[in-house]
């Protein structure tokens, strides 16, 4: 597999599309994404960044539905997300710092105070890139009630964060 994310299956895959052999792994901007178990209607590859001890784990997933080899435009977005991951996480955190002050999020006085801390109580960032070229960063761990039980999701338009939402059980 090439470093640009092009799949290499060793079987002469003709290109993206449904019915093409799905690679077990994709190398995207130096990060190896391994295919994970998923429903037959979609395919997901996930990789984790190496982190020093004591640092939050972080990862990227690429999801294609219906199940198919990712198109070049989707791989290009995934390359951008992987190569700029830390800066994009910082943008997502700053977006949370600003947006979570809005009344609609109904933060408690204590939670509003957390927004002034040097580090927000959000951790374990995970980016997901979908085949339609939308993507988001989920902070899997959060002290905010809004993030209970599955975290806080920041969606992007290109490299600009545009929305914040808590991920509940519904």
Secondary structure, DSSP 8 states (H G I E B T S, - for coil): --TBS----SS---SSBTTS---SEEEETTEEEEEE---TTEEEEEEE----TTS---EEEEEEESS-B--HHHHHHHHHHHHTHHHHHHHHHHHHHHHTTSGGG---HHHHHHTTSSS-SEEEEEEEEETTS-EEEEEEEESSGGGTTT-EEEEEETTEEEEEEE----
